[in-house]
Amino acid sequence: MIATTSELITVLRQYNPWWRGAPSADLPDWRRRAFHDVLAWMQSPPAPRALLLSGARQVGKTTLFLQVIQALIDGGVPPNKILYATFDHPLLKLLGLDGLLKLGGNSSRRARGLNTFSSTKSRPSAIGRPG
């Protein structure tokens, strides 16, 4: 393994402040149209598969994710059931999506999720909500 589980969890805690009761970044009050589509998918996924969201860099994919996460928490989803990760971090990039999901537990616990990939292959992010 590229790092210890403890080191990887420490990295993930940086991206998931809601795990410790802290708010996420200062988010705008306005919502893109895609917000409602993504939130509806996360609340009632049509299949136990990941949703792929792609777009150019710096268009608001991370903001969209964080707004959806906040809405899920406000709607009663336990914060410890929400995982956000960006593969900008070297350890997470080396671990990859499959390694990240394995770290999270067995497949029955992580049936719901969302992935996003920016237009450059080197900077994907993921958000997941274990089933």
N, C-alpha and C positions, 0 to 999 in steps of 0.2 A: 504494500500500500504506500502511496506517496506521502501520507501524513497520518498521524494518529487520529483516531475518532475524536478525541478531545480537541485536537487542533482544528479539525474541520468544523466541529460544533461551535468553537469560538468564532470562527470566520462567519458561520451562518448567523450567529447571534448579532453580529454587526449589521446584517441586512434585515433582521427581523426584530426591531425594537419592541414590538407588541408582545413578544414572548416574556419580557420583563416589565410589562405594563406601561412602557413609554410610548408616546405617540410616534407615528411615522413622520416623515418630513412635512414641512409646512406646505399644504396642498391647496391649489386654487379651488374656489367654490364652484366654478363652472365645470360642466361635464361635456365631453365629446359625445357625439351620437353613439359611438362604439361602446361607451361606458355601459349603457343599458343592455346591449347585446352580450357583452362579456359577463356582466353581473348575472344576467338571466341564465347564461350557460353554466356559470359556476354554481348557481343555486339549484339548477336542475339539468345536469348534463345529459345529453341525448344518448350517450354511450360512455362506457368506462375508458375513454381515450383522451389524449391530450388535444387541446385546441391550439393550432398554430396561428400565430399572429406575426406578420412580418411587416417591415417598413423601413424607410430610410432612417439613418441615425438622427437623433435630436428632434424627432417629431412628436414625442410625448408618450412613448410606449411605457416607460417606467412610471410616469405620472398616472397613466391610466391604470396600471397594475396597483399602485399604491392607493388610488381612489377606490378601486374594487375591493381591495383588502380591508380598507376602513369601513366600507359599506357592509362587508361580510361580518366584521367584528361588531359593528353597530346593530346588525340584525341578529346577533346572538351566537355566531360561530365562535367557539373557544379559540382565542389567539394561538394557543399551542397546537392547533390543528391546521394552521396556515403557514406555509413555507414559501419564502421568496428567495431566489438566488440569482446572482448575475455571474456569468462566466467570464467577466472582466478580471475577476480575482484569479491569480495564477493557480492556487491550489484547487479551486473549483473548476477551472478550465481543464486542468490535468485530470481531475476526477471524472468529468463529463457527466452528462445527464443520467446515464445508466448507473454510474457509481453513486451519484447523489441519491437516486431513488433507492438503491440497495442500502445506503446508509440510513434512510428513513424507515426501513422495515419491509415487511413482506408485501406483495402486490395487492392483497385484499385490503390493506390499510391505506393504500395510496391510489385508489381507483379514480379519483377526480384530480384533474390538473390542467394547467395551462402553460404553454411554452410560447416564447416569443423569440424571434431571431431577427436582428437588424440586417440591413442589406450586406454588411460585411460578415463573413462567416466567423470571424474571431470574437464577436461580442454578443453571444446569446444571453438571454435571461430566462428564468423560469419562475412560475408561481404554481404552487400546488396546494390542494386542499384534500388531505387524505379522506377516503370514504368513510 
